[in-house]
């Protein structure tokens, strides 16, 4: 007897090639006065501060169904609407930044 899920792994669906038009919202945010803050505090304090900054902002992005593309220094690049079609992706991006 073949397990019911085994067939799915043996014969995966064929990929669809082509293009699709979607509305995509990209958000690029960074911290105000990062350089002046970084110059005034210790490396350990800066590391803790930035970790907390990224955690809090990531939580807000994920809560609003966003996807983080990358972190660059103090910058966060995130997007909405690529994996799911969101009619209000711009609103979700703005809400996560506020």
ABEGO torsion letter per residue (X at the ends): XBBAAAAAAABBBBBBBEBBBBBBBBBBBBBBGAAAAAAABBAAAAAAAAAAAAAAAAAAAAAAGBBBABBBEABBBBBBGAABBBAAAAAAAAAAAX
